[in-house]
């Protein structure tokens, strides 16, 4: 299995793709079979997207790795578990042979959600990143020695829509805590990505050495949208242009600016259904990029 940072360093100029994948709302293995048709460098098992009950992200990632041979990572949110539960889950993921984890806060619970469940948030994301770093050093959250240290490659999230300076400062704190790579929420603007890296160096006194996989969303009419979408994208969709074609144009713009690591987000349709065929159409055409 490939640690993300190792494969990134070895890939030279070849574009790399992490593809987002939603574990199913059921325990039938056939519900995970669409993962076998996604030819990305890594498949990322999301953590309860939409705040819904889904198969555990590390278990789903393990199933995908074992059944398809794909490299994987799993997302872990701070929202739902206390420190004991989080660290126990991480030890279980280590037993399954998983190496790559992305720490996120998770979707905020709505008022209706909070009438049914509690927001635990025993860790903030930066705290959990630091906690995983300590586990990699052989120590649990109480400061007690583990029987064996973990060996996770730890990722963190970015959202340039929250403000580039704010995210640059937060990314610096996450790197200091132990983040080794980043994935970003979808963006259509390579200029914003360039500005983020410039601001990071200014705010933190050195360039960002950790790889950043910038988010590229495959759009679909009526699909869920993350952040702002420029007019040229919505006009194209309204005119019948395929979401995969728009995503390829966005990727080309990023590659022209020197970027080569991407987080591909398949369309999210009503009811949470994903259009993985549209994502694979992008992956099938990546040979034309560059």
ABEGO torsion letter per residue (X at the ends): XBBAAAAAAAAEABBBBBBBBBBBBEABAAAAAAAAABBBABBBBBBGBGGBBBBBAAAAAAAAAAAAGBBBBBBBBAAABBAAAAAAAAAAAAAAGBABBBBBAEBBBBAAAAAABBBAGABBAAAAAAAAAAAAAGBBAAGBBBABBBBBBBBBBBBAAAEAAAAAAAAAAAAAAGBABBBBBBBABAAAAAAAAAAAAAAAGBBBABBBBBBBBBBBBGBBBBEBBBAAAAAAAAAGBBAAAAAAAAAAAAAAAGBABBBBBBBBBBGGBBBAAAAAAAAAAAAABX
